[in-house]
Amino acid sequence: MSPQSPVYKGMMGNYMEQSQNMFAQMQEQMQKQTEQMLGAFGIKR
């Protein structure tokens, strides 16, 4: 399959979108956990 084919581009587009979504979710989760941990130590932002 050549990198110029529409099927390949579609697959890569989907993969990139899923990766971005997963990264955003992971980042959000880490943010929440950090806030919880800091809250447990009595540190608020």
PQR file with spaces between the fields and no chain letter, atoms N, CA, C, O and H, PARSE charges and radii, in Angstrom:
ATOM       1  N    MET     1       0.862   -1.183    0.000 -0.4000 1.5000
ATOM       2  CA   MET     1       0.000    0.000    0.000 -0.0000 2.0000
ATOM       3  C    MET     1       0.903    1.239    0.000  0.5500 1.7000
ATOM       4  O    MET     1       1.779    1.366    0.855 -0.5500 1.4000
ATOM       5  N    SER     2       0.695    2.129   -0.933 -0.4000 1.5000
ATOM       6  CA   SER     2       1.562    3.306   -1.007 -0.0000 2.0000
ATOM       7  C    SER     2       1.073    4.384   -0.039  0.5500 1.7000
ATOM       8  O    SER     2      -0.127    4.487    0.216 -0.5500 1.4000
ATOM       9  H    SER     2      -0.017    2.025   -1.628  0.4000 1.0000
ATOM      10  N    PRO     3       1.986    5.183    0.496 -0.5600 1.5000
ATOM      11  CA   PRO     3       1.614    6.241    1.449  0.2800 2.0000
ATOM      12  C    PRO     3       0.673    7.287    0.841  0.5500 1.7000
ATOM      13  O    PRO     3       0.049    8.054    1.574 -0.5500 1.4000
ATOM      14  N    GLN     4       0.567    7.323   -0.493 -0.4000 1.5000
ATOM      15  CA   GLN     4      -0.310    8.303   -1.130 -0.0000 2.0000
ATOM      16  C    GLN     4      -1.744    7.787   -1.286  0.5500 1.7000
ATOM      17  O    GLN     4      -2.647    8.570   -1.579 -0.5500 1.4000
ATOM      18  H    GLN     4       1.074    6.700   -1.089  0.4000 1.0000
ATOM      19  N    SER     5      -1.963    6.499   -1.098 -0.4000 1.5000
ATOM      20  CA   SER     5      -3.295    5.942   -1.327 -0.0000 2.0000
ATOM      21  C    SER     5      -4.292    6.476   -0.304  0.5500 1.7000
ATOM      22  O    SER     5      -3.947    6.672    0.862 -0.5500 1.4000
ATOM      23  H    SER     5      -1.229    5.863   -0.860  0.4000 1.0000
ATOM      24  N    PRO     6      -5.539    6.712   -0.745 -0.5600 1.5000
ATOM      25  CA   PRO     6      -6.569    7.237    0.164  0.2800 2.0000
ATOM      26  C    PRO     6      -6.821    6.319    1.361  0.5500 1.7000
ATOM      27  O    PRO     6      -7.082    6.795    2.466 -0.5500 1.4000
ATOM      28  N    VAL     7      -6.743    5.013    1.143 -0.4000 1.5000
ATOM      29  CA   VAL     7      -6.971    4.056    2.236 -0.0000 2.0000
ATOM      30  C    VAL     7      -5.899    4.237    3.305  0.5500 1.7000
ATOM      31  O    VAL     7      -6.199    4.292    4.497 -0.5500 1.4000
ATOM      32  H    VAL     7      -6.532    4.626    0.245  0.4000 1.0000
ATOM      33  N    TYR     8      -4.656    4.328    2.867 -0.4000 1.5000
ATOM      34  CA   TYR     8      -3.527    4.508    3.790 -0.0000 2.0000
ATOM      35  C    TYR     8      -3.685    5.828    4.553  0.5500 1.7000
ATOM      36  O    TYR     8      -3.516    5.870    5.772 -0.5500 1.4000
ATOM      37  H    TYR     8      -4.412    4.283    1.898  0.4000 1.0000
ATOM      38  N    LYS     9      -4.007    6.897    3.830 -0.4000 1.5000
ATOM      39  CA   LYS     9      -4.179    8.206    4.476 -0.0000 2.0000
ATOM      40  C    LYS     9      -5.315    8.159    5.486  0.5500 1.7000
ATOM      41  O    LYS     9      -5.210    8.739    6.567 -0.5500 1.4000
ATOM      42  H    LYS     9      -4.144    6.863    2.840  0.4000 1.0000
ATOM      43  N    GLY    10      -6.402    7.472    5.144 -0.4000 1.5000
ATOM      44  CA   GLY    10      -7.531    7.345    6.059 -0.0000 2.0000
ATOM      45  C    GLY    10      -7.149    6.594    7.318  0.5500 1.7000
ATOM      46  O    GLY    10      -7.505    6.992    8.427 -0.5500 1.4000
ATOM      47  H    GLY    10      -6.488    7.000    4.266  0.4000 1.0000
ATOM      48  N    MET    11      -6.416    5.499    7.133 -0.4000 1.5000
ATOM      49  CA   MET    11      -5.978    4.699    8.287 -0.0000 2.0000
ATOM      50  C    MET    11      -5.063    5.522    9.188  0.5500 1.7000
ATOM      51  O    MET    11      -5.205    5.504   10.410 -0.5500 1.4000
ATOM      52  H    MET    11      -6.127    5.176    6.232  0.4000 1.0000
ATOM      53  N    MET    12      -4.131    6.237    8.580 -0.4000 1.5000
ATOM      54  CA   MET    12      -3.201    7.043    9.372 -0.0000 2.0000
ATOM      55  C    MET    12      -3.935    8.187   10.075  0.5500 1.7000
ATOM      56  O    MET    12      -3.619    8.528   11.215 -0.5500 1.4000
ATOM      57  H    MET    12      -4.015    6.251    7.587  0.4000 1.0000
ATOM      58  N    GLY    13      -4.908    8.773    9.391 -0.4000 1.5000
ATOM      59  CA   GLY    13      -5.703    9.841    9.998 -0.0000 2.0000
ATOM      60  C    GLY    13      -6.448    9.341   11.224  0.5500 1.7000
ATOM      61  O    GLY    13      -6.460    9.994   12.267 -0.5500 1.4000
ATOM      62  H    GLY    13      -5.165    8.496    8.465  0.4000 1.0000
ATOM      63  N    ASN    14      -7.072    8.171   11.087 -0.4000 1.5000
ATOM      64  CA   ASN    14      -7.797    7.577   12.216 -0.0000 2.0000
ATOM      65  C    ASN    14      -6.846    7.269   13.358  0.5500 1.7000
ATOM      66  O    ASN    14      -7.152    7.536   14.520 -0.5500 1.4000
ATOM      67  H    ASN    14      -7.062    7.640   10.240  0.4000 1.0000
ATOM      68  N    TYR    15      -5.699    6.709   13.027 -0.4000 1.5000
ATOM      69  CA   TYR    15      -4.709    6.345   14.038 -0.0000 2.0000
ATOM      70  C    TYR    15      -4.238    7.594   14.789  0.5500 1.7000
ATOM      71  O    TYR    15      -4.142    7.598   16.017 -0.5500 1.4000
ATOM      72  H    TYR    15      -5.451    6.492   12.083  0.4000 1.0000
ATOM      73  N    MET    16      -3.947    8.651   14.030 -0.4000 1.5000
ATOM      74  CA   MET    16      -3.471    9.888   14.653 -0.0000 2.0000
ATOM      75  C    MET    16      -4.541   10.491   15.555  0.5500 1.7000
ATOM      76  O    MET    16      -4.245   10.967   16.651 -0.5500 1.4000
ATOM      77  H    MET    16      -4.025    8.649   13.033  0.4000 1.0000
ATOM      78  N    GLU    17      -5.777   10.468   15.090 -0.4000 1.5000
ATOM      79  CA   GLU    17      -6.882   11.025   15.874 -0.0000 2.0000
ATOM      80  C    GLU    17      -7.070   10.242   17.174  0.5500 1.7000
ATOM      81  O    GLU    17      -7.246   10.829   18.241 -0.5500 1.4000
ATOM      82  H    GLU    17      -6.018   10.081   14.199  0.4000 1.0000
ATOM      83  N    GLN    18      -7.030    8.920   17.073 -0.4000 1.5000
ATOM      84  CA   GLN    18      -7.169    8.082   18.264 -0.0000 2.0000
ATOM      85  C    GLN    18      -6.025    8.328   19.234  0.5500 1.7000
ATOM      86  O    GLN    18      -6.229    8.397   20.446 -0.5500 1.4000
ATOM      87  H    GLN    18      -6.887    8.443   16.206  0.4000 1.0000
ATOM      88  N    SER    19      -4.825    8.459   18.694 -0.4000 1.5000
ATOM      89  CA   SER    19      -3.652    8.703   19.544 -0.0000 2.0000
ATOM      90  C    SER    19      -3.791   10.032   20.275  0.5500 1.7000
ATOM      91  O    SER    19      -3.497   10.129   21.466 -0.5500 1.4000
ATOM      92  H    SER    19      -4.659    8.403   17.709  0.4000 1.0000
ATOM      93  N    GLN    20      -4.242   11.054   19.552 -0.4000 1.5000
ATOM      94  CA   GLN    20      -4.414   12.372   20.172 -0.0000 2.0000
ATOM      95  C    GLN    20      -5.473   12.315   21.270  0.5500 1.7000
ATOM      96  O    GLN    20      -5.292   12.891   22.343 -0.5500 1.4000
ATOM      97  H    GLN    20      -4.481   10.975   18.585  0.4000 1.0000
ATOM      98  N    ASN    21      -6.576   11.620   21.000 -0.4000 1.5000
ATOM      99  CA   ASN    21      -7.637   11.493   21.999 -0.0000 2.0000
ATOM     100  C    ASN    21      -7.139   10.763   23.232  0.5500 1.7000
ATOM     101  O    ASN    21      -7.419   11.164   24.362 -0.5500 1.4000
ATOM     102  H    ASN    21      -6.723   11.151   20.129  0.4000 1.0000
ATOM     103  N    MET    22      -6.395    9.685   23.006 -0.4000 1.5000
ATOM     104  CA   MET    22      -5.874    8.905   24.121 -0.0000 2.0000
ATOM     105  C    MET    22      -4.899    9.742   24.951  0.5500 1.7000
ATOM     106  O    MET    22      -4.924    9.700   26.181 -0.5500 1.4000
ATOM     107  H    MET    22      -6.168    9.359   22.088  0.4000 1.0000
ATOM     108  N    PHE    23      -4.053   10.493   24.275 -0.4000 1.5000
ATOM     109  CA   PHE    23      -3.090   11.341   24.965 -0.0000 2.0000
ATOM     110  C    PHE    23      -3.814   12.403   25.793  0.5500 1.7000
ATOM     111  O    PHE    23      -3.432   12.668   26.932 -0.5500 1.4000
ATOM     112  H    PHE    23      -4.033   10.527   23.275  0.4000 1.0000
ATOM     113  N    ALA    24      -4.858   13.009   25.223 -0.4000 1.5000
ATOM     114  CA   ALA    24      -5.622   14.035   25.933 -0.0000 2.0000
ATOM     115  C    ALA    24      -6.285   13.442   27.178  0.5500 1.7000
ATOM     116  O    ALA    24      -6.289   14.067   28.239 -0.5500 1.4000
ATOM     117  H    ALA    24      -5.168   12.793   24.297  0.4000 1.0000
ATOM     118  N    GLN    25      -6.847   12.234   27.047 -0.4000 1.5000
ATOM     119  CA   GLN    25      -7.483   11.573   28.192 -0.0000 2.0000
ATOM     120  C    GLN    25      -6.460   11.268   29.281  0.5500 1.7000
ATOM     121  O    GLN    25      -6.718   11.457   30.470 -0.5500 1.4000
ATOM     122  H    GLN    25      -6.844   11.727   26.185  0.4000 1.0000
ATOM     123  N    MET    26      -5.297   10.794   28.851 -0.4000 1.5000
ATOM     124  CA   MET    26      -4.238   10.446   29.796 -0.0000 2.0000
ATOM     125  C    MET    26      -3.785   11.703   30.549  0.5500 1.7000
ATOM     126  O    MET    26      -3.578   11.671   31.762 -0.5500 1.4000
ATOM     127  H    MET    26      -5.087   10.641   27.885  0.4000 1.0000
ATOM     128  N    GLN    27      -3.636   12.797   29.816 -0.4000 1.5000
ATOM     129  CA   GLN    27      -3.196   14.056   30.402 -0.0000 2.0000
ATOM     130  C    GLN    27      -4.230   14.546   31.427  0.5500 1.7000
ATOM     131  O    GLN    27      -3.874   15.001   32.514 -0.5500 1.4000
ATOM     132  H    GLN    27      -3.804   12.823   28.830  0.4000 1.0000
ATOM     133  N    GLU    28      -5.498   14.445   31.066 -0.4000 1.5000
ATOM     134  CA   GLU    28      -6.580   14.865   31.951 -0.0000 2.0000
ATOM     135  C    GLU    28      -6.582   14.019   33.224  0.5500 1.7000
ATOM     136  O    GLU    28      -6.745   14.541   34.327 -0.5500 1.4000
ATOM     137  H    GLU    28      -5.787   14.075   30.183  0.4000 1.0000
ATOM     138  N    GLN    29      -6.399   12.719   33.058 -0.4000 1.5000
ATOM     139  CA   GLN    29      -6.374   11.802   34.197 -0.0000 2.0000
ATOM     140  C    GLN    29      -5.208   12.130   35.128  0.5500 1.7000
ATOM     141  O    GLN    29      -5.365   12.143   36.349 -0.5500 1.4000
ATOM     142  H    GLN    29      -6.267   12.295   32.162  0.4000 1.0000
ATOM     143  N    MET    30      -4.048   12.393   34.550 -0.4000 1.5000
ATOM     144  CA   MET    30      -2.875   12.729   35.354 -0.0000 2.0000
ATOM     145  C    MET    30      -3.100   14.029   36.116  0.5500 1.7000
ATOM     146  O    MET    30      -2.697   14.162   37.272 -0.5500 1.4000
ATOM     147  H    MET    30      -3.921   12.383   33.558  0.4000 1.0000
ATOM     148  N    GLN    31      -3.748   14.985   35.455 -0.4000 1.5000
ATOM     149  CA   GLN    31      -4.047   16.271   36.093 -0.0000 2.0000
ATOM     150  C    GLN    31      -4.944   16.059   37.313  0.5500 1.7000
ATOM     151  O    GLN    31      -4.701   16.621   38.381 -0.5500 1.4000
ATOM     152  H    GLN    31      -4.075   14.877   34.517  0.4000 1.0000
ATOM     153  N    LYS    32      -5.986   15.239   37.136 -0.4000 1.5000
ATOM     154  CA   LYS    32      -6.920   14.964   38.245 -0.0000 2.0000
ATOM     155  C    LYS    32      -6.195   14.272   39.394  0.5500 1.7000
ATOM     156  O    LYS    32      -6.384   14.628   40.558 -0.5500 1.4000
ATOM     157  H    LYS    32      -6.183   14.783   36.269  0.4000 1.0000
ATOM     158  N    GLN    33      -5.365   13.280   39.065 -0.4000 1.5000
ATOM     159  CA   GLN    33      -4.649   12.543   40.106 -0.0000 2.0000
ATOM     160  C    GLN    33      -3.683   13.457   40.843  0.5500 1.7000
ATOM     161  O    GLN    33      -3.532   13.358   42.061 -0.5500 1.4000
ATOM     162  H    GLN    33      -5.212   12.991   38.120  0.4000 1.0000
ATOM     163  N    THR    34      -3.031   14.342   40.106 -0.4000 1.5000
ATOM     164  CA   THR    34      -2.092   15.281   40.730 -0.0000 2.0000
ATOM     165  C    THR    34      -2.831   16.194   41.696  0.5500 1.7000
ATOM     166  O    THR    34      -2.379   16.432   42.815 -0.5500 1.4000
ATOM     167  H    THR    34      -3.153   14.422   39.117  0.4000 1.0000
ATOM     168  N    GLU    35      -3.982   16.704   41.244 -0.4000 1.5000
ATOM     169  CA   GLU    35      -4.770   17.581   42.120 -0.0000 2.0000
ATOM     170  C    GLU    35      -5.236   16.842   43.370  0.5500 1.7000
ATOM     171  O    GLU    35      -5.238   17.405   44.465 -0.5500 1.4000
ATOM     172  H    GLU    35      -4.349   16.510   40.335  0.4000 1.0000
ATOM     173  N    GLN    36      -5.632   15.577   43.206 -0.4000 1.5000
ATOM     174  CA   GLN    36      -6.062   14.780   44.357 -0.0000 2.0000
ATOM     175  C    GLN    36      -4.900   14.571   45.321  0.5500 1.7000
ATOM     176  O    GLN    36      -5.060   14.689   46.536 -0.5500 1.4000
ATOM     177  H    GLN    36      -5.630   15.120   42.316  0.4000 1.0000
ATOM     178  N    MET    37      -3.747   14.263   44.775 -0.4000 1.5000
ATOM     179  CA   MET    37      -2.573   14.002   45.606 -0.0000 2.0000
ATOM     180  C    MET    37      -2.178   15.283   46.363  0.5500 1.7000
ATOM     181  O    MET    37      -1.903   15.241   47.562 -0.5500 1.4000
ATOM     182  H    MET    37      -3.618   14.167   43.788  0.4000 1.0000
ATOM     183  N    LEU    38      -2.155   16.414   45.654 -0.4000 1.5000
ATOM     184  CA   LEU    38      -1.802   17.673   46.297 -0.0000 2.0000
ATOM     185  C    LEU    38      -2.856   18.024   47.362  0.5500 1.7000
ATOM     186  O    LEU    38      -2.532   18.554   48.425 -0.5500 1.4000
ATOM     187  H    LEU    38      -2.378   16.448   44.680  0.4000 1.0000
ATOM     188  N    GLY    39      -4.112   17.717   47.052 -0.4000 1.5000
ATOM     189  CA   GLY    39      -5.185   17.961   48.033 -0.0000 2.0000
ATOM     190  C    GLY    39      -4.992   17.145   49.290  0.5500 1.7000
ATOM     191  O    GLY    39      -5.265   17.619   50.393 -0.5500 1.4000
ATOM     192  H    GLY    39      -4.375   17.287   46.188  0.4000 1.0000
ATOM     193  N    ALA    40      -4.517   15.911   49.128 -0.4000 1.5000
ATOM     194  CA   ALA    40      -4.267   15.038   50.268 -0.0000 2.0000
ATOM     195  C    ALA    40      -3.172   15.603   51.161  0.5500 1.7000
ATOM     196  O    ALA    40      -3.175   15.384   52.372 -0.5500 1.4000
ATOM     197  H    ALA    40      -4.295   15.526   48.232  0.4000 1.0000
ATOM     198  N    PHE    41      -2.235   16.333   50.557 -0.4000 1.5000
ATOM     199  CA   PHE    41      -1.146   16.951   51.331 -0.0000 2.0000
ATOM     200  C    PHE    41      -1.526   18.348   51.813  0.5500 1.7000
ATOM     201  O    PHE    41      -0.735   19.027   52.469 -0.5500 1.4000
ATOM     202  H    PHE    41      -2.233   16.511   49.573  0.4000 1.0000
ATOM     203  N    GLY    42      -2.760   18.774   51.475 -0.4000 1.5000
ATOM     204  CA   GLY    42      -3.206   20.073   51.911 -0.0000 2.0000
ATOM     205  C    GLY    42      -2.706   21.210   51.038  0.5500 1.7000
ATOM     206  O    GLY    42      -2.697   22.368   51.456 -0.5500 1.4000
ATOM     207  H    GLY    42      -3.402   18.222   50.943  0.4000 1.0000
ATOM     208  N    ILE    43      -2.295   20.876   49.835 -0.4000 1.5000
ATOM     209  CA   ILE    43      -1.788   21.902   48.900 -0.0000 2.0000
ATOM     210  C    ILE    43      -2.856   22.114   47.823  0.5500 1.7000
ATOM     211  O    ILE    43      -3.253   21.183   47.122 -0.5500 1.4000
ATOM     212  H    ILE    43      -2.303   19.935   49.496  0.4000 1.0000
ATOM     213  N    LYS    44      -3.300   23.344   47.715 -0.4000 1.5000
ATOM     214  CA   LYS    44      -4.299   23.657   46.681 -0.0000 2.0000
ATOM     215  C    LYS    44      -3.698   24.634   45.682  0.5500 1.7000
ATOM     216  O    LYS    44      -2.845   25.452   46.026 -0.5500 1.4000
ATOM     217  H    LYS    44      -2.978   24.100   48.284  0.4000 1.0000
ATOM     218  N    ARG    45      -4.162   24.534   44.436 -0.4000 1.5000
ATOM     219  CA   ARG    45      -3.677   25.486   43.431 -0.0000 2.0000
ATOM     220  C    ARG    45      -4.541   26.729   43.452  0.5500 1.7000
ATOM     221  O    ARG    45      -4.304   27.659   42.681 -0.5500 1.4000
ATOM     222  H    ARG    45      -4.855   23.869   44.157  0.4000 1.0000
